[in-house]
Amino acid sequence: MGQVIAVSNQKGGVGKTTTAVNLAACLGALGYPTLIVDMDPQANASSALGVTPHEPATTIMACLAHDAPPRPLDLDKVAPNVSLLPSSLDLAGAELDFLRELGGPLRLRDVLAPLRERFDFIIVDSPPSLSLLSLNALAAADWALVPVQAEFLSLEGLAHMIRTIERVKVEYNPALELLGLVVTLYDGRTRLAGEVVQELERAFNGKLFSTRIVRSVRLSEAPSHGLPIIYYDFRSAGAQSYIHLSEEILDVCEKAGPRAGA
């Protein structure tokens, strides 16, 4: 039974999509069949993998709104063992048009159910807001992974994010657990970054991954080439950061044992 990880943060610009794409690529490289579900109407995860919103494919919008059977796009030429359910620009109107009528926050859970047997991991890239799309991602997940930028403004919204996870756990998905927090855009040369990490360690003892996703020019360049960082520049600091993060996440998941699913 595949495990679903929702990469989620209500604050934008924290490396959420970068984390979703590169974590999936690393898991795939380690031999785990992995699916990325792009739930962000901006379709950044799709474009970061070289897939445009206009390419013919079964989009997540078609699955959610029109009961189209999920047919993930095989990305083996870009990232071995990785598939994608791409987003589309019309997903922006999803909440008004259909989600409230067609299952509300539980719609994505139903779409992903038949894919759990096919993939070891399903990584959901959530939109950077508290919306019905975000709630769908959390309601379908076994785990919530929260990227946090190493600055104090990010800490202000973090408590709200944790409350949202707890709310979804109580109201929609008792199986949901916090996988952990990962510090992104980290610059170890600054005193501020160190102070933010210390505060996170104090507040989230045992739930902060030791890997820091460092600021990296190569990491920023990779999406423009439609490649995950490990296939764009394996030796870069960004690639090595995500390799270490994937190993940490695998360790947590293995220790948790088999999960029944959301």
C-alpha positions as CSV (number, residue, x, y, z in Angstrom):
1,M,0.0,0.0,0.0
2,G,1.6,3.3,-1.2
3,Q,2.0,6.1,1.2
4,V,0.7,9.6,0.4
5,I,2.8,12.6,1.5
6,A,1.2,16.1,1.2
7,V,3.9,18.8,0.9
8,S,2.1,21.7,2.3
9,N,2.6,25.2,3.7
10,Q,0.1,28.1,3.5
11,K,2.9,30.5,2.9
12,G,4.3,30.9,-0.6
13,G,7.9,31.0,-1.6
14,V,9.2,28.5,1.0
15,G,10.4,25.8,-1.5
16,K,7.3,23.7,-1.4
17,T,7.2,22.8,-5.1
18,T,10.9,22.4,-5.2
19,T,10.7,20.0,-2.3
20,A,7.9,18.0,-3.9
21,V,9.6,17.6,-7.2
22,N,13.0,16.8,-5.9
23,L,11.9,14.4,-3.2
24,A,9.9,12.5,-5.7
25,A,12.9,12.3,-8.1
26,C,15.2,11.0,-5.2
27,L,12.7,8.4,-4.2
28,G,12.4,7.3,-7.8
29,A,16.2,7.1,-8.1
30,L,16.3,4.9,-5.1
31,G,14.0,2.4,-6.8
32,Y,10.6,3.4,-5.4
33,P,7.8,4.0,-8.0
34,T,6.6,7.5,-7.1
35,L,3.8,9.7,-8.3
36,I,3.6,13.5,-8.1
37,V,0.2,15.0,-8.0
38,D,0.2,18.7,-8.9
39,M,-2.6,20.3,-6.9
40,D,-1.4,23.8,-7.5
41,P,-3.4,25.8,-10.2
42,Q,-0.1,27.5,-11.1
43,A,1.2,24.1,-12.3
44,N,4.7,24.8,-11.2
45,A,5.5,21.2,-10.4
46,S,4.3,20.2,-13.8
47,S,6.4,22.8,-15.6
48,A,9.5,22.0,-13.4
49,L,9.3,18.5,-14.9
50,G,9.0,19.8,-18.5
51,V,5.2,19.3,-18.7
52,T,3.2,22.3,-19.9
53,P,-0.5,22.8,-19.0
54,H,-1.4,22.4,-22.7
55,E,0.1,19.0,-23.3
56,P,-2.5,16.2,-23.8
57,A,-2.6,14.3,-20.6
58,T,-5.1,13.3,-17.9
59,T,-4.9,16.3,-15.6
60,I,-5.9,16.2,-11.9
61,M,-8.7,18.6,-12.8
62,A,-10.2,16.0,-15.2
63,C,-10.0,13.4,-12.5
64,L,-11.6,15.6,-9.8
65,A,-14.3,17.3,-11.9
66,H,-15.2,14.8,-14.6
67,D,-14.4,11.4,-13.1
68,A,-11.7,10.8,-15.6
69,P,-9.7,7.7,-14.6
70,P,-6.3,8.8,-13.4
71,R,-3.7,8.0,-16.1
72,P,-0.4,9.4,-14.8
73,L,2.2,10.6,-17.3
74,D,5.3,8.5,-17.3
75,L,8.4,10.6,-16.7
76,D,11.0,7.9,-17.0
77,K,13.0,9.9,-19.6
78,V,13.2,12.8,-17.2
79,A,13.2,11.0,-13.8
80,P,13.2,7.2,-13.6
81,N,10.4,5.6,-11.6
82,V,8.5,8.9,-11.4
83,S,5.0,9.7,-12.9
84,L,2.9,12.8,-12.8
85,L,-0.7,13.8,-12.6
86,P,-0.3,17.3,-14.0
87,S,-2.2,20.4,-13.0
88,S,-4.0,22.7,-15.4
89,L,-4.8,26.4,-15.3
90,D,-8.6,25.7,-14.9
91,L,-8.0,24.1,-11.5
92,A,-8.1,27.6,-10.1
93,G,-11.9,27.6,-10.4
94,A,-12.3,24.2,-9.0
95,E,-13.5,25.2,-5.6
96,L,-16.4,27.2,-6.9
97,D,-17.3,24.9,-9.7
98,F,-17.4,21.4,-8.3
99,L,-15.4,20.5,-5.2
100,R,-18.1,21.7,-2.8
101,E,-20.6,19.5,-4.5
102,L,-18.5,16.5,-5.5
103,G,-17.1,15.2,-2.2
104,G,-15.7,18.4,-0.7
105,P,-12.4,17.8,1.0
106,L,-12.5,14.1,0.4
107,R,-12.6,14.2,-3.4
108,L,-8.8,13.7,-4.0
109,R,-8.8,10.8,-1.5
110,D,-11.2,8.9,-3.8
111,V,-9.1,9.7,-6.9
112,L,-5.9,8.5,-5.4
113,A,-7.3,5.3,-3.8
114,P,-6.8,3.0,-6.9
115,L,-3.2,4.4,-7.3
116,R,-2.0,3.3,-3.9
117,E,-1.3,-0.2,-5.1
118,R,0.7,1.0,-8.1
119,F,3.1,3.5,-6.4
120,D,5.2,3.2,-3.2
121,F,4.9,6.9,-2.7
122,I,2.5,9.6,-3.9
123,I,3.7,13.1,-3.4
124,V,1.1,15.8,-3.5
125,D,2.2,19.4,-4.2
126,S,-0.4,21.6,-2.4
127,P,-1.3,25.2,-3.3
128,P,0.3,27.9,-1.1
129,S,-2.9,28.9,0.6
130,L,-5.6,27.5,3.0
131,S,-8.2,26.4,0.4
132,L,-10.4,23.5,-0.4
133,L,-7.6,22.2,-2.7
134,S,-5.2,22.2,0.2
135,L,-7.7,20.5,2.5
136,N,-8.1,17.8,-0.2
137,A,-4.4,17.2,-0.2
138,L,-4.2,16.8,3.6
139,A,-7.4,14.7,3.7
140,A,-5.9,12.3,1.2
141,A,-2.5,12.0,2.9
142,D,-0.9,9.7,5.4
143,W,1.8,12.3,6.1
144,A,2.2,16.1,6.0
145,L,5.6,17.4,5.1
146,V,6.0,21.1,5.9
147,P,8.9,23.1,4.3
148,V,9.9,26.1,6.3
149,Q,12.1,29.0,5.1
150,A,14.9,30.0,7.5
151,E,13.4,33.3,8.4
152,F,11.2,34.5,11.3
153,L,8.2,35.5,9.1
154,S,7.9,31.9,8.2
155,L,7.5,31.0,11.8
156,E,4.5,33.2,12.2
157,G,2.4,31.2,9.8
158,L,3.7,27.8,11.0
159,A,1.5,27.6,14.0
160,H,-1.5,28.1,11.7
161,M,-0.3,25.4,9.5
162,I,0.0,22.9,12.4
163,R,-3.5,23.8,13.6
164,T,-4.8,23.1,10.1
165,I,-3.2,19.7,10.1
166,E,-4.8,18.9,13.5
167,R,-8.2,20.2,12.2
168,V,-8.0,17.9,9.2
169,K,-7.0,15.0,11.3
170,V,-10.0,15.5,13.6
171,E,-12.6,16.3,10.9
172,Y,-11.6,14.3,7.8
173,N,-8.5,12.1,8.2
174,P,-7.6,10.4,11.4
175,A,-4.7,8.7,9.7
176,L,-2.9,12.0,9.0
177,E,0.4,12.6,10.9
178,L,3.0,15.2,10.7
179,L,6.0,13.6,8.9
180,G,8.2,16.5,9.8
181,L,9.5,20.0,9.0
182,V,12.3,20.7,6.6
183,V,14.3,23.9,6.6
184,T,14.6,25.4,3.1
185,L,16.5,28.3,1.5
186,Y,19.1,27.8,4.2
187,D,22.1,30.0,4.4
188,G,24.4,28.8,7.2
189,R,26.5,31.9,7.0
190,T,23.8,34.1,8.5
191,R,23.1,34.3,12.2
192,L,19.3,34.6,11.5
193,A,19.2,31.1,9.9
194,G,20.8,29.6,12.9
195,E,18.4,31.3,15.3
196,V,15.4,30.1,13.3
197,V,16.7,26.5,13.3
198,Q,17.2,26.7,17.1
199,E,13.6,27.9,17.6
200,L,12.3,25.1,15.4
201,E,14.3,22.5,17.3
202,R,12.9,23.9,20.6
203,A,9.3,24.0,19.4
204,F,9.2,20.8,17.3
205,N,11.6,18.4,19.1
206,G,11.9,15.2,17.1
207,K,9.9,16.6,14.1
208,L,12.6,18.7,12.5
209,F,14.6,16.9,9.8
210,S,18.4,17.4,10.2
211,T,18.8,18.0,6.5
212,R,18.9,21.7,5.6
213,I,18.0,22.5,2.0
214,V,20.6,25.1,1.2
215,R,20.3,28.1,-1.1
216,S,21.7,27.0,-4.4
217,V,21.9,28.7,-7.8
218,R,21.8,25.3,-9.5
219,L,18.7,24.3,-7.6
220,S,17.0,27.5,-8.9
221,E,18.1,26.8,-12.5
222,A,17.0,23.1,-12.7
223,P,13.2,23.8,-13.3
224,S,13.9,26.0,-16.3
225,H,15.5,22.9,-17.9
226,G,12.6,20.6,-16.9
227,L,14.8,18.5,-14.7
228,P,15.0,17.6,-11.0
229,I,18.2,18.8,-9.4
230,I,19.8,15.3,-9.2
231,Y,19.6,14.9,-13.0
232,Y,20.6,18.5,-13.6
233,D,23.6,18.7,-11.4
234,F,24.1,15.7,-9.1
235,R,27.1,17.1,-7.4
236,S,25.5,20.4,-6.4
237,A,24.7,21.2,-2.8
238,G,21.0,21.2,-3.6
239,A,21.1,17.7,-5.0
240,Q,23.0,16.4,-2.1
241,S,20.5,18.1,0.3
242,Y,17.5,16.3,-1.3
243,I,19.3,13.0,-1.4
244,H,19.9,13.2,2.4
245,L,16.3,14.4,3.0
246,S,14.8,11.4,1.1
247,E,16.9,9.1,3.2
248,E,15.6,10.7,6.4
249,I,12.0,10.4,5.2
250,L,12.4,6.8,4.2
251,D,13.8,6.1,7.7
252,V,10.7,7.7,9.3
253,C,8.3,5.8,7.1
254,E,10.0,2.5,7.6
255,K,10.0,3.0,11.4
256,A,6.3,3.8,11.3
257,G,5.6,0.5,9.6
258,P,2.8,-0.3,7.2
259,R,0.0,2.2,7.3
260,A,-3.6,1.5,6.5
261,G,-4.0,4.7,4.4
262,A,-6.2,7.7,4.8
